Amino acid sequence: MPSACIFCKILREELPVTIVYEDEFSLAFMDLYPMLPGHVLVIPKEHHVSIQQLSPEMRSHLLEVGAAVGQAQMQSGLKCKAQNFFINDGPDANQHVPHVHLHVLPRSGGDLHKALFSFVSRYNNVFGVAAKRRRLESIASDVKAHMPQKVVSALTSMDRA
């Protein structure tokens, strides 16, 4: 794992993170700078910059974990009627962290202006990190309560064989 990659630092437990789900292949956690409340990132535990570098099974697994996160978001107390699932793959696609990550963004309808404003200003507020962390922990606890114990995918099916 590259020493400078922020997601690899999270995986090595060098940085705090608010976990929603974890298995031997992936980690799902709250985005510290969410576009909307409940914004979750799903990453592979192996460092890869591009989705093209992942095995088909790992790509499938990340989407299965993302789908489980989406279902948990809808069952939680979040205002969530739908989700955006997206991957910014490469710097020209607005990828800020060079480690594959799937965004699972809860949507409630009529919230586009909030999402756009948050997207533009999300890295500006460096004050109130402790309060932000408490809010993330609260949201994560609610979402996590609705997550399955294990997300079944091609990877976990192969693991059982």
N, CA, C and O atoms as a DFTB+ gen file, in Angstrom:
644 C
 N C O
     1  1       0.847      -1.184       0.000
     2  2       0.000       0.000       0.000
     3  2       0.894       1.249       0.000
     4  3       1.804       1.365       0.820
     5  1       0.636       2.153      -0.898
     6  2       1.429       3.384      -0.934
     7  2       1.296       4.186       0.362
     8  3       0.199       4.334       0.900
     9  1       2.407       4.692       0.848
    10  2       2.404       5.381       2.135
    11  2       1.654       6.705       2.105
    12  3       1.139       7.135       3.138
    13  1       1.576       7.370       0.945
    14  2       0.927       8.680       0.862
    15  2      -0.582       8.605       0.606
    16  3      -1.279       9.604       0.782
    17  1      -1.091       7.458       0.199
    18  2      -2.519       7.327      -0.135
    19  2      -3.360       7.423       1.141
    20  3      -3.179       6.636       2.070
    21  1      -4.273       8.382       1.177
    22  2      -5.095       8.601       2.370
    23  2      -5.975       7.389       2.686
    24  3      -6.199       7.077       3.855
    25  1      -6.475       6.706       1.655
    26  2      -7.310       5.528       1.907
    27  2      -6.462       4.365       2.413
    28  3      -6.930       3.584       3.242
    29  1      -5.225       4.235       1.934
    30  2      -4.324       3.207       2.458
    31  2      -3.964       3.513       3.909
    32  3      -3.815       2.593       4.713
    33  1      -3.823       4.795       4.256
    34  2      -3.577       5.176       5.652
    35  2      -4.767       4.783       6.521
    36  3      -4.590       4.324       7.649
    37  1      -5.968       4.961       6.003
    38  2      -7.172       4.537       6.727
    39  2      -7.150       3.024       6.925
    40  3      -7.444       2.536       8.016
    41  1      -6.802       2.281       5.872
    42  2      -6.753       0.820       5.967
    43  2      -5.684       0.345       6.951
    44  3      -5.846      -0.695       7.590
    45  1      -4.594       1.103       7.072
    46  2      -3.535       0.761       8.038
    47  2      -3.852       1.301       9.435
    48  3      -3.041       1.170      10.352
    49  1      -5.033       1.908       9.596
    50  2      -5.500       2.464      10.868
    51  2      -4.610       3.604      11.360
    52  3      -4.446       3.799      12.565
    53  1      -4.037       4.354      10.418
    54  2      -3.231       5.522      10.752
    55  2      -4.080       6.785      10.841
    56  3      -3.636       7.795      11.387
    57  1      -5.294       6.732      10.310
    58  2      -6.223       7.861      10.340
    59  2      -7.571       7.380      10.856
    60  3      -7.955       6.235      10.618
    61  1      -8.298       8.255      11.567
    62  2      -9.624       7.857      12.053
    63  2     -10.605       7.732      10.891
    64  3     -10.488       8.414       9.873
    65  1     -11.557       6.857      11.073
    66  2     -12.584       6.630      10.052
    67  2     -13.860       6.164      10.742
    68  3     -13.814       5.548      11.807
    69  1     -14.982       6.460      10.132
    70  2     -16.272       6.039      10.663
    71  2     -16.790       4.923       9.758
    72  3     -17.313       5.180       8.673
    73  1     -16.640       3.693      10.215
    74  2     -16.927       2.504       9.392
    75  2     -18.409       2.166       9.400
    76  3     -19.078       2.221      10.432
    77  1     -18.900       1.816       8.220
    78  2     -20.265       1.333       8.044
    79  2     -20.251      -0.186       7.826
    80  3     -21.135      -0.898       8.304
    81  1     -19.241      -0.668       7.101
    82  2     -19.142      -2.102       6.787
    83  2     -17.696      -2.442       6.476
    84  3     -16.966      -1.630       5.908
    85  1     -17.283      -3.652       6.853
    86  2     -15.944      -4.123       6.519
    87  2     -15.961      -5.630       6.346
    88  3     -16.613      -6.350       7.102
    89  1     -15.234      -6.096       5.341
    90  2     -14.982      -7.520       5.178
    91  2     -13.536      -7.680       4.742
    92  3     -12.786      -6.704       4.730
    93  1     -13.135      -8.883       4.387
    94  2     -11.727      -9.104       4.062
    95  2     -11.290      -8.431       2.759
    96  3     -10.090      -8.313       2.507
    97  1     -12.234      -7.987       1.929
    98  2     -11.911      -7.411       0.627
    99  2     -12.148      -5.908       0.523
   100  3     -11.539      -5.239      -0.313
   101  1     -13.032      -5.374       1.369
   102  2     -13.455      -3.985       1.188
   103  2     -13.776      -3.308       2.512
   104  3     -13.925      -3.944       3.555
   105  1     -13.876      -1.986       2.418
   106  2     -14.239      -1.163       3.565
   107  2     -15.218      -0.109       3.075
   108  3     -14.990       0.532       2.049
   109  1     -16.312       0.068       3.812
   110  2     -17.289       1.126       3.520
   111  2     -17.306       2.061       4.728
   112  3     -17.458       1.618       5.867
   113  1     -17.150       3.360       4.466
   114  2     -17.054       4.322       5.550
   115  2     -17.668       5.655       5.146
   116  3     -17.863       5.939       3.964
   117  1     -17.968       6.463       6.159
   118  2     -18.582       7.765       5.939
   119  2     -17.561       8.711       5.314
   120  3     -16.409       8.762       5.744
   121  1     -17.988       9.459       4.302
   122  2     -17.143      10.490       3.700
   123  2     -17.011      11.627       4.716
   124  3     -18.015      12.136       5.214
   125  1     -15.790      12.019       5.020
   126  2     -15.547      13.092       5.991
   127  2     -16.059      14.437       5.479
   128  3     -16.384      15.325       6.267
   129  1     -16.129      14.581       4.157
   130  2     -16.642      15.804       3.529
   131  2     -17.847      15.428       2.654
   132  3     -17.765      15.487       1.427
   133  1     -18.956      15.045       3.281
   134  2     -20.092      14.523       2.515
   135  2     -20.770      15.572       1.639
   136  3     -20.889      16.741       2.006
   137  1     -21.209      15.114       0.474
   138  2     -22.012      15.973      -0.393
   139  2     -23.408      16.133       0.200
   140  3     -24.022      17.194       0.086
   141  1     -23.903      15.077       0.832
   142  2     -25.184      15.076       1.545
   143  2     -25.028      14.176       2.763
   144  3     -24.171      13.293       2.751
   145  1     -25.823      14.366       3.815
   146  2     -25.714      13.487       4.981
   147  2     -25.897      12.017       4.591
   148  3     -26.822      11.663       3.861
   149  1     -25.000      11.181       5.093
   150  2     -25.071       9.754       4.805
   151  2     -24.192       9.310       3.650
   152  3     -24.220       8.135       3.286
   153  1     -23.409      10.213       3.060
   154  2     -22.518       9.915       1.934
   155  2     -21.481       8.878       2.377
   156  3     -20.717       9.126       3.309
   157  1     -21.453       7.723       1.715
   158  2     -20.556       6.620       2.070
   159  2     -19.613       6.339       0.901
   160  3     -19.994       6.450      -0.264
   161  1     -18.372       5.972       1.238
   162  2     -17.376       5.542       0.261
   163  2     -17.110       4.063       0.464
   164  3     -17.010       3.600       1.600
   165  1     -16.993       3.315      -0.630
   166  2     -16.659       1.887      -0.586
   167  2     -15.352       1.716      -1.340
   168  3     -15.247       2.091      -2.508
   169  1     -14.346       1.144      -0.662
   170  2     -13.027       0.985      -1.278
   171  2     -12.566      -0.470      -1.210
   172  3     -12.949      -1.204      -0.300
   173  1     -11.740      -0.886      -2.180
   174  2     -11.101      -2.193      -2.051
   175  2      -9.949      -2.081      -1.056
   176  3      -9.351      -1.014      -0.915
   177  1      -9.640      -3.166      -0.373
   178  2      -8.529      -3.140       0.581
   179  2      -7.174      -3.189      -0.120
   180  3      -6.160      -2.838       0.483
   181  1      -7.140      -3.609      -1.352
   182  2      -5.911      -3.544      -2.141
   183  2      -5.865      -2.190      -2.828
   184  3      -6.891      -1.678      -3.275
   185  1      -4.669      -1.611      -2.912
   186  2      -4.532      -0.306      -3.561
   187  2      -4.533      -0.468      -5.080
   188  3      -3.675      -1.142      -5.650
   189  1      -5.505       0.158      -5.713
   190  2      -5.576       0.263      -7.171
   191  2      -6.089       1.656      -7.489
   192  3      -7.020       2.142      -6.846
   193  1      -5.488       2.296      -8.471
   194  2      -5.864       3.658      -8.834
   195  2      -7.114       3.670      -9.699
   196  3      -7.981       4.527      -9.531
   197  1      -7.208       2.728     -10.618
   198  2      -8.294       2.713     -11.605
   199  2      -9.151       1.468     -11.470
   200  3      -8.665       0.396     -11.111
   201  1     -10.418       1.627     -11.759
   202  2     -11.334       0.479     -11.734
   203  2     -10.913      -0.586     -12.746
   204  3     -11.214      -1.768     -12.574
   205  1     -10.215      -0.163     -13.801
   206  2      -9.740      -1.116     -14.804
   207  2      -8.679      -2.056     -14.242
   208  3      -8.447      -3.127     -14.803
   209  1      -8.036      -1.673     -13.147
   210  2      -7.004      -2.505     -12.526
   211  2      -7.592      -3.581     -11.616
   212  3      -6.880      -4.496     -11.203
   213  1      -8.873      -3.480     -11.302
   214  2      -9.522      -4.454     -10.427
   215  2      -9.932      -5.691     -11.213
   216  3     -10.214      -5.617     -12.409
   217  1      -9.961      -6.822     -10.529
   218  2     -10.488      -8.036     -11.153
   219  2     -11.993      -7.859     -11.343
   220  3     -12.613      -7.059     -10.643
   221  1     -12.580      -8.587     -12.269
   222  2     -14.041      -8.514     -12.422
   223  2     -14.772      -8.856     -11.118
   224  3     -15.811      -8.270     -10.815
   225  1     -14.231      -9.796     -10.359
   226  2     -14.856     -10.182      -9.093
   227  2     -14.810      -9.034      -8.082
   228  3     -15.773      -8.812      -7.349
   229  1     -13.692      -8.307      -8.044
   230  2     -13.590      -7.176      -7.109
   231  2     -14.520      -6.041      -7.526
   232  3     -15.149      -5.409      -6.677
   233  1     -14.611      -5.779      -8.833
   234  2     -15.561      -4.749      -9.292
   235  2     -16.972      -5.133      -8.870
   236  3     -17.735      -4.294      -8.391
   237  1     -17.311      -6.392      -9.047
   238  2     -18.633      -6.884      -8.657
   239  2     -18.839      -6.749      -7.150
   240  3     -19.907      -6.340      -6.694
   241  1     -17.819      -7.093      -6.395
   242  2     -17.930      -7.026      -4.935
   243  2     -18.168      -5.590      -4.466
   244  3     -19.017      -5.351      -3.607
   245  1     -17.427      -4.644      -5.021
   246  2     -17.621      -3.241      -4.618
   247  2     -19.043      -2.788      -4.900
   248  3     -19.639      -2.076      -4.091
   249  1     -19.591      -3.190      -6.031
   250  2     -20.963      -2.807      -6.349
   251  2     -21.962      -3.505      -5.425
   252  3     -22.956      -2.900      -5.025
   253  1     -21.713      -4.758      -5.087
   254  2     -22.602      -5.462      -4.151
   255  2     -22.577      -4.796      -2.774
   256  3     -23.620      -4.629      -2.142
   257  1     -21.382      -4.419      -2.311
   258  2     -21.292      -3.714      -1.028
   259  2     -22.016      -2.374      -1.136
   260  3     -22.756      -1.989      -0.231
   261  1     -21.801      -1.663      -2.249
   262  2     -22.493      -0.391      -2.466
   263  2     -24.000      -0.551      -2.463
   264  3     -24.712       0.282      -1.902
   265  1     -24.493      -1.614      -3.084
   266  2     -25.939      -1.861      -3.112
   267  2     -26.470      -2.138      -1.705
   268  3     -27.557      -1.685      -1.349
   269  1     -25.701      -2.881      -0.908
   270  2     -26.106      -3.147       0.479
   271  2     -26.113      -1.850       1.295
   272  3     -27.008      -1.636       2.112
   273  1     -25.120      -0.988       1.074
   274  2     -25.092       0.315       1.738
   275  2     -26.333       1.116       1.335
   276  3     -26.985       1.724       2.183
   277  1     -26.652       1.115       0.046
   278  2     -27.820       1.835      -0.439
   279  2     -29.108       1.345       0.206
   280  3     -29.965       2.143       0.587
   281  1     -29.238       0.035       0.327
   282  2     -30.428      -0.522       0.969
   283  2     -30.474      -0.110       2.437
   284  3     -31.536       0.240       2.950
   285  1     -29.326      -0.149       3.117
   286  2     -29.276       0.251       4.523
   287  2     -29.593       1.738       4.684
   288  3     -30.254       2.130       5.645
   289  1     -29.126       2.563       3.748
   290  2     -29.450       3.996       3.798
   291  2     -30.962       4.204       3.734
   292  3     -31.518       5.027       4.461
   293  1     -31.615       3.452       2.860
   294  2     -33.069       3.615       2.698
   295  2     -33.832       3.134       3.933
   296  3     -34.894       3.670       4.249
   297  1     -33.300       2.131       4.632
   298  2     -33.967       1.592       5.820
   299  2     -33.640       2.391       7.078
   300  3     -34.311       2.249       8.101
   301  1     -32.615       3.223       7.001
   302  2     -32.184       4.002       8.164
   303  2     -33.062       5.240       8.318
   304  3     -34.060       5.403       7.616
   305  1     -32.678       6.093       9.233
   306  2     -33.409       7.335       9.476
   307  2     -33.040       8.459       8.527
   308  3     -33.544       9.573       8.672
   309  1     -32.167       8.193       7.551
   310  2     -31.803       9.223       6.582
   311  2     -32.978       9.587       5.689
   312  3     -33.873       8.774       5.461
   313  1     -32.969      10.817       5.187
   314  2     -33.912      11.186       4.137
   315  2     -33.354      10.587       2.860
   316  3     -32.524      11.200       2.188
   317  1     -33.809       9.396       2.529
   318  2     -33.235       8.685       1.391
   319  2     -34.325       7.942       0.636
   320  3     -34.910       6.982       1.139
   321  1     -34.587       8.405      -0.583
   322  2     -35.562       7.755      -1.454
   323  2     -34.877       7.062      -2.621
   324  3     -35.480       6.234      -3.303
   325  1     -33.594       7.409      -2.850
   326  2     -32.825       6.869      -3.975
   327  2     -31.341       7.137      -3.701
   328  3     -30.998       7.758      -2.695
   329  1     -30.481       6.679      -4.578
   330  2     -29.049       6.934      -4.438
   331  2     -28.425       7.272      -5.784
   332  3     -28.943       6.932      -6.848
   333  1     -27.285       7.959      -5.690
   334  2     -26.350       8.060      -6.806
   335  2     -25.195       7.133      -6.446
   336  3     -24.656       7.196      -5.341
   337  1     -24.820       6.273      -7.392
   338  2     -23.630       5.442      -7.265
   339  2     -22.669       5.957      -8.321
   340  3     -23.001       5.963      -9.507
   341  1     -21.471       6.393      -7.906
   342  2     -20.545       6.868      -8.923
   343  2     -19.097       6.652      -8.527
   344  3     -18.736       6.625      -7.350
   345  1     -18.278       6.498      -9.568
   346  2     -16.833       6.354      -9.431
   347  2     -16.200       7.387     -10.343
   348  3     -16.455       7.403     -11.547
   349  1     -15.376       8.246      -9.770
   350  2     -14.572       9.178     -10.557
   351  2     -13.259       8.449     -10.830
   352  3     -12.443       8.293      -9.921
   353  1     -13.048       8.007     -12.050
   354  2     -11.930       7.128     -12.380
   355  2     -10.842       7.895     -13.125
   356  3     -10.859       7.977     -14.353
   357  1      -9.904       8.450     -12.378
   358  2      -8.789       9.201     -12.953
   359  2      -8.914      10.682     -12.677
   360  3     -10.018      11.186     -12.472
   361  1      -7.777      11.395     -12.670
   362  2      -7.780      12.829     -12.367
   363  2      -8.662      13.646     -13.311
   364  3      -9.280      14.623     -12.887
   365  1      -8.725      13.261     -14.574
   366  2      -9.556      14.005     -15.521
   367  2     -11.051      13.777     -15.291
   368  3     -11.888      14.484     -15.852
   369  1     -11.376      12.782     -14.461
   370  2     -12.771      12.517     -14.090
   371  2     -13.066      13.029     -12.682
   372  3     -14.060      12.640     -12.069
   373  1     -12.190      13.913     -12.169
   374  2     -12.361      14.529     -10.859
   375  2     -12.074      13.570      -9.700
   376  3     -12.633      13.729      -8.614
   377  1     -11.210      12.580      -9.923
   378  2     -10.801      11.674      -8.847
   379  2      -9.738      12.392      -8.011
   380  3      -8.646      12.678      -8.501
   381  1     -10.066      12.680      -6.741
   382  2      -9.153      13.410      -5.862
   383  2      -8.219      12.480      -5.096
   384  3      -7.080      12.846      -4.806
   385  1      -8.692      11.279      -4.765
   386  2      -7.862      10.302      -4.064
   387  2      -7.534       9.194      -5.060
   388  3      -8.440       8.545      -5.582
   389  1      -6.244       8.971      -5.330
   390  2      -5.866       7.968      -6.329
   391  2      -5.942       6.539      -5.782
   392  3      -4.940       5.826      -5.717
   393  1      -7.134       6.149      -5.399
   394  2      -7.451       4.803      -4.910
   395  2      -8.912       4.594      -5.311
   396  3      -9.761       5.427      -4.992
   397  1      -9.211       3.516      -5.990
   398  2     -10.581       3.281      -6.448
   399  2     -11.552       3.438      -5.280
   400  3     -11.325       2.898      -4.198
   401  1     -12.630       4.179      -5.506
   402  2     -13.670       4.297      -4.489
   403  2     -15.023       4.567      -5.144
   404  3     -15.155       5.363      -6.073
   405  1     -16.009       3.869      -4.614
   406  2     -17.394       4.004      -5.057
   407  2     -18.116       4.913      -4.074
   408  3     -18.129       4.653      -2.871
   409  1     -18.717       5.980      -4.591
   410  2     -19.535       6.868      -3.767
   411  2     -20.963       6.319      -3.752
   412  3     -21.505       5.961      -4.798
   413  1     -21.561       6.255      -2.580
   414  2     -22.976       5.909      -2.440
   415  2     -23.615       7.120      -1.770
   416  3     -23.470       7.338      -0.567
   417  1     -24.319       7.896      -2.575
   418  2     -24.866       9.175      -2.139
   419  2     -26.381       9.067      -1.987
   420  3     -27.091       8.892      -2.977
   421  1     -26.888       9.171      -0.736
   422  2     -28.340       9.097      -0.547
   423  2     -29.014      10.348      -1.095
   424  3     -28.526      11.462      -0.905
   425  1     -30.125      10.157      -1.769
   426  2     -30.857      11.279      -2.364
   427  2     -32.297      11.251      -1.876
   428  3     -32.863      10.189      -1.617
   429  1     -32.875      12.435      -1.757
   430  2     -34.252      12.524      -1.255
   431  2     -35.199      13.208      -2.225
   432  3     -36.375      13.392      -1.912
   433  1     -34.715      13.581      -3.377
   434  2     -35.560      14.300      -4.325
   435  2     -35.609      15.766      -3.953
   436  3     -35.815      16.108      -2.789
   437  1     -35.425      16.616      -4.913
   438  2     -35.433      18.044      -4.649
   439  2     -34.207      18.521      -3.889
   440  3     -34.201      19.628      -3.351
   441  1     -33.165      17.691      -3.842
   442  2     -31.973      18.054      -3.075
   443  2     -30.772      18.375      -3.972
   444  3     -29.644      18.459      -3.486
   445  1     -31.004      18.553      -5.258
   446  2     -29.905      18.799      -6.188
   447  2     -29.130      20.060      -5.821
   448  3     -27.900      20.066      -5.870
   449  1     -29.841      21.129      -5.452
   450  2     -29.151      22.377      -5.095
   451  2     -28.254      22.181      -3.874
   452  3     -27.160      22.743      -3.820
   453  1     -28.702      21.388      -2.889
   454  2     -27.879      21.109      -1.712
   455  2     -26.647      20.299      -2.096
   456  3     -25.541      20.573      -1.630
   457  1     -26.848      19.305      -2.945
   458  2     -25.725      18.462      -3.372
   459  2     -24.711      19.275      -4.163
   460  3     -23.506      19.124      -3.961
   461  1     -25.178      20.129      -5.055
   462  2     -24.254      20.948      -5.857
   463  2     -23.497      21.941      -4.990
   464  3     -22.290      22.114      -5.155
   465  1     -24.196      22.596      -4.067
   466  2     -23.529      23.549      -3.179
   467  2     -22.489      22.830      -2.324
   468  3     -21.371      23.314      -2.152
   469  1     -22.866      21.683      -1.796
   470  2     -21.956      20.913      -0.961
   471  2     -20.749      20.444      -1.760
   472  3     -19.629      20.444      -1.249
   473  1     -20.967      20.040      -3.017
   474  2     -19.864      19.591      -3.864
   475  2     -18.842      20.702      -4.057
   476  3     -17.636      20.457      -4.017
   477  1     -19.320      21.909      -4.264
   478  2     -18.434      23.049      -4.498
   479  2     -17.720      23.473      -3.218
   480  3     -16.565      23.897      -3.273
   481  1     -18.384      23.367      -2.068
   482  2     -17.822      23.908      -0.829
   483  2     -17.368      22.856       0.177
   484  3     -16.963      23.218       1.282
   485  1     -17.419      21.595      -0.155
   486  2     -17.229      20.540       0.835
   487  2     -15.868      20.517       1.505
   488  3     -15.777      20.055       2.643
   489  1     -14.816      20.982       0.876
   490  2     -13.490      20.946       1.495
   491  2     -13.129      22.243       2.211
   492  3     -12.056      22.335       2.807
   493  1     -13.999      23.242       2.166
   494  2     -13.688      24.546       2.755
   495  2     -13.812      24.588       4.272
   496  3     -13.064      25.322       4.918
   497  1     -14.722      23.832       4.858
   498  2     -14.970      23.928       6.293
   499  2     -14.049      22.984       7.062
   500  3     -14.294      21.780       7.137
   501  1     -12.988      23.550       7.628
   502  2     -12.069      22.756       8.435
   503  2     -12.360      22.929       9.930
   504  3     -11.724      22.283      10.763
   505  1     -13.307      23.790      10.267
   506  2     -13.672      24.007      11.658
   507  2     -14.797      23.050      12.038
   508  3     -15.569      22.612      11.185
   509  1     -14.877      22.740      13.302
   510  2     -15.960      21.881      13.781
   511  2     -15.779      20.422      13.424
   512  3     -16.765      19.703      13.261
   513  1     -14.520      19.960      13.295
   514  2     -14.277      18.568      12.919
   515  2     -14.818      17.611      13.972
   516  3     -15.366      16.567      13.618
   517  1     -14.682      17.934      15.258
   518  2     -15.178      17.056      16.326
   519  2     -16.694      16.903      16.233
   520  3     -17.210      15.793      16.363
   521  1     -17.410      18.001      16.009
   522  2     -18.871      17.926      15.863
   523  2     -19.237      17.143      14.614
   524  3     -20.181      16.353      14.618
   525  1     -18.483      17.368      13.549
   526  2     -18.727      16.626      12.304
   527  2     -18.526      15.128      12.535
   528  3     -19.313      14.310      12.059
   529  1     -17.477      14.778      13.262
   530  2     -17.180      13.372      13.539
   531  2     -18.315      12.738      14.356
   532  3     -18.699      11.599      14.091
   533  1     -18.854      13.462      15.346
   534  2     -19.977      12.942      16.140
   535  2     -21.203      12.723      15.261
   536  3     -21.897      11.716      15.402
   537  1     -21.472      13.656      14.358
   538  2     -22.620      13.507      13.451
   539  2     -22.410      12.311      12.537
   540  3     -23.338      11.532      12.318
   541  1     -21.204      12.154      12.002
   542  2     -20.905      11.007      11.142
   543  2     -21.090       9.700      11.894
   544  3     -21.649       8.743      11.359
   545  1     -20.619       9.661      13.145
   546  2     -20.767       8.451      13.972
   547  2     -22.242       8.109      14.176
   548  3     -22.625       6.941      14.124
   549  1     -23.059       9.123      14.408
   550  2     -24.484       8.908      14.619
   551  2     -25.154       8.355      13.353
   552  3     -25.916       7.390      13.418
   553  1     -24.866       8.967      12.221
   554  2     -25.441       8.496      10.948
   555  2     -24.940       7.093      10.637
   556  3     -25.718       6.223      10.246
   557  1     -23.632       6.875      10.811
   558  2     -23.039       5.565      10.513
   559  2     -23.658       4.471      11.370
   560  3     -23.921       3.371      10.884
   561  1     -23.889       4.768      12.634
   562  2     -24.493       3.788      13.534
   563  2     -25.863       3.363      13.030
   564  3     -26.207       2.182      13.070
   565  1     -26.641       4.324      12.558
   566  2     -27.979       4.041      12.032
   567  2     -27.900       3.212      10.749
   568  3     -28.633       2.235      10.594
   569  1     -27.013       3.599       9.831
   570  2     -26.866       2.854       8.565
   571  2     -26.314       1.457       8.850
   572  3     -26.810       0.467       8.312
   573  1     -25.295       1.381       9.689
   574  2     -24.644       0.110      10.014
   575  2     -25.637      -0.894      10.609
   576  3     -25.536      -2.095      10.357
   577  1     -26.587      -0.401      11.392
   578  2     -27.592      -1.272      12.003
   579  2     -28.439      -1.984      10.959
   580  3     -29.053      -3.008      11.258
   581  1     -28.480      -1.459       9.747
   582  2     -29.287      -2.051       8.680
   583  2     -28.451      -2.798       7.638
   584  3     -28.990      -3.294       6.649
   585  1     -27.133      -2.878       7.858
   586  2     -26.251      -3.591       6.935
   587  2     -26.280      -5.088       7.231
   588  3     -26.440      -5.490       8.384
   589  1     -26.125      -5.918       6.190
   590  2     -26.007      -7.356       6.443
   591  2     -24.670      -7.660       7.123
   592  3     -23.730      -6.871       7.035
   593  1     -24.592      -8.800       7.795
   594  2     -23.333      -9.204       8.427
   595  2     -22.241      -9.414       7.381
   596  3     -21.086      -9.043       7.591
   597  1     -22.617     -10.010       6.262
   598  2     -21.659     -10.285       5.192
   599  2     -22.353     -10.057       3.857
   600  3     -23.451     -10.564       3.626
   601  1     -21.719      -9.302       2.991
   602  2     -22.247      -9.077       1.651
   603  2     -21.767     -10.219       0.770
   604  3     -20.566     -10.471       0.669
   605  1     -22.690     -10.896       0.144
   606  2     -22.352     -12.046      -0.704
   607  2     -22.102     -11.548      -2.119
   608  3     -22.918     -10.826      -2.692
   609  1     -20.971     -11.943      -2.668
   610  2     -20.614     -11.573      -4.044
   611  2     -19.798     -12.703      -4.636
   612  3     -19.616     -13.741      -4.000
   613  1     -19.303     -12.507      -5.852
   614  2     -18.450     -13.503      -6.490
   615  2     -17.216     -13.783      -5.627
   616  3     -16.780     -14.929      -5.529
   617  1     -16.652     -12.745      -5.003
   618  2     -15.477     -12.930      -4.149
   619  2     -15.790     -13.765      -2.921
   620  3     -15.041     -14.685      -2.591
   621  1     -16.877     -13.462      -2.246
   622  2     -17.195     -14.206      -1.041
   623  2     -17.680     -15.610      -1.381
   624  3     -17.503     -16.526      -0.578
   625  1     -18.283     -15.801      -2.544
   626  2     -18.689     -17.141      -2.968
   627  2     -17.458     -17.991      -3.251
   628  3     -17.428     -19.172      -2.904
   629  1     -16.430     -17.397      -3.885
   630  2     -15.191     -18.123      -4.172
   631  2     -14.473     -18.450      -2.872
   632  3     -13.837     -19.497      -2.758
   633  1     -14.572     -17.565      -1.897
   634  2     -13.941     -17.753      -0.605
   635  2     -14.501     -18.979       0.118
   636  3     -13.784     -19.653       0.858
   637  1     -15.777     -19.261      -0.101
   638  2     -16.433     -20.381       0.563
   639  2     -16.120     -21.718      -0.098
   640  3     -16.230     -22.773       0.527
   641  1     -15.730     -21.663      -1.368
   642  2     -15.491     -22.910      -2.119
   643  2     -14.235     -23.617      -1.662
   644  3     -13.895     -24.676      -2.191
